[in-house]
Structures are given as C-alpha cells and as structure tokens.
C-alpha cells in the first residue's frame, strides 16, 4: 500500500479530484499556502494499492499543469527617501509536487 501526497495548484485541484473519483480513488484535500509566492495550493492525500499507483500518478500528470505568471518581487531593504519601482518577473507556477510513501499499516473503521 502507498500514500500519495500531491501538492498542486488550487486551480487544478477540482479537476484532479474529479478525475480520481471517476476512477474510484478516494482523496482527502487540504487547502494550503505555498511558501514562495504565498498563494493557494491544495495538498491531496491519496491512499492506494501498489497495483493502481501508476493510474493515480497518471491522473495527477494529466490534470496538473504548469503556467507562467508575472509577479512583483519583494522590495529590497532601502534607506529612507529611496524609491523602488519593481519590474514584474515571470515565474512558472502550477504543476505538482508528489511524494509516494510506503504504508506500513492501514486500518479503516
């Protein structure tokens, strides 16, 4: 048995949960915030057997896409009277970060 922990963009979470449910997989979705851009993410916890692990990973690949976004960088520490006009920076957001962990014991009540 495996536990899949998938951190995905909030925009992709609904389609991913729908795709997993259509294939009979259950998932627990927790709203989270990313550290770099401080924007909404979703963390999914998916328990699955070894033989359908690739099916779960394929659903994640097909439903979680990267996209580019323009963000304003954090202003540097400045002296009083200085002016800082930030130029937006293009960054890649989205996709998925996935951890697959072996489960030593599973119980369902």
C-alpha positions as CSV (number, residue, x, y, z in Angstrom):
1,X,0.0,0.0,0.0
2,X,1.1,3.5,-0.8
3,X,0.3,7.0,0.4
4,X,0.5,9.6,-2.3
5,X,0.9,13.2,-1.1
6,X,0.4,15.6,-4.0
7,X,0.8,19.4,-3.7
8,X,-1.0,21.0,-6.6
9,X,-2.1,24.5,-7.6
10,X,-5.6,25.4,-6.4
11,X,-6.8,25.9,-9.9
12,X,-6.0,22.2,-10.8
13,X,-7.4,20.6,-7.6
14,X,-11.0,20.3,-8.6
15,X,-10.3,18.6,-11.9
16,X,-7.8,16.3,-10.3
17,X,-10.3,15.3,-7.5
18,X,-13.0,14.7,-10.1
19,X,-10.6,12.5,-12.3
20,X,-9.6,10.5,-9.2
21,X,-13.2,9.9,-8.2
22,X,-14.2,8.9,-11.7
23,X,-11.6,6.1,-11.4
24,X,-12.8,5.0,-8.0
25,X,-10.0,6.6,-5.9
26,X,-10.6,8.5,-2.7
27,X,-8.6,11.6,-1.7
28,X,-8.5,14.0,1.2
29,X,-8.0,17.6,0.1
30,X,-6.4,20.1,2.4
31,X,-6.1,23.8,1.4
32,X,-2.5,25.0,1.9
33,X,-0.4,28.1,1.1
34,X,2.9,28.0,-0.8
35,X,6.0,29.5,0.7
36,X,7.5,31.1,-2.3
37,X,4.5,33.1,-3.8
38,X,2.3,32.7,-0.8
39,X,-0.6,31.6,-3.0
40,X,-3.2,28.9,-2.6
41,X,-2.3,25.3,-3.1
42,X,-4.1,22.1,-2.4
43,X,-2.5,19.1,-0.8
44,X,-4.1,15.8,-1.6
45,X,-3.6,12.6,0.5
46,X,-4.4,9.5,-1.6
47,X,-4.2,6.0,-0.2
48,X,-3.8,3.4,-2.9
49,X,-2.7,-0.1,-3.5
50,X,0.6,-0.8,-5.3
51,X,-1.1,-2.1,-8.5
52,X,-3.0,1.1,-9.3
53,X,-0.3,3.6,-8.2
54,X,0.5,4.4,-11.8
55,X,-3.1,5.2,-12.5
56,X,-3.2,7.7,-9.7
57,X,0.1,9.3,-10.9
58,X,-1.2,9.5,-14.5
59,X,-4.3,11.3,-13.2
60,X,-2.0,13.8,-11.5
61,X,0.1,14.3,-14.6
62,X,-3.0,14.8,-16.8
63,X,-4.7,17.3,-14.6
64,X,-1.9,19.4,-13.1
65,X,-0.4,21.9,-15.5
66,X,2.3,24.5,-15.2
67,X,1.7,28.0,-16.3
68,X,3.6,31.3,-16.3
69,X,2.7,34.2,-14.2
70,X,4.1,37.7,-13.7
71,X,4.7,38.7,-10.0
72,X,6.3,41.7,-8.4
73,X,9.4,40.8,-6.5
74,X,9.7,41.7,-2.8
75,X,11.3,45.1,-2.3
76,X,14.8,45.3,-1.0
77,X,15.7,46.9,2.3
78,X,16.1,50.6,1.4
79,X,17.2,53.8,3.1
80,X,14.6,56.5,3.8
81,X,13.9,58.6,0.8
82,X,14.8,56.0,-1.8
83,X,12.3,54.8,-4.3
84,X,11.9,51.3,-5.6
85,X,9.8,50.6,-8.7
86,X,9.6,46.8,-9.2
87,X,9.6,45.2,-12.6
88,X,7.3,42.1,-12.8
89,X,9.2,38.9,-13.0
90,X,7.9,35.9,-15.0
91,X,7.8,32.7,-12.9
92,X,6.4,29.2,-13.5
93,X,3.6,28.1,-11.2
94,X,1.4,25.1,-11.0
95,X,2.2,21.5,-11.8
96,X,2.5,19.1,-9.0
97,X,5.0,18.0,-6.3
98,X,4.3,14.4,-5.5
99,X,5.6,12.2,-2.7
100,X,4.9,8.4,-2.6
101,X,5.4,6.9,0.8
102,X,5.2,3.2,1.8
103,X,2.4,2.5,4.3
104,X,3.4,0.0,7.0
105,X,-0.2,-0.3,8.4
106,X,-3.6,0.7,7.2
107,X,-6.9,0.4,9.1
108,X,-10.4,1.6,8.1
109,X,-13.3,1.7,10.6
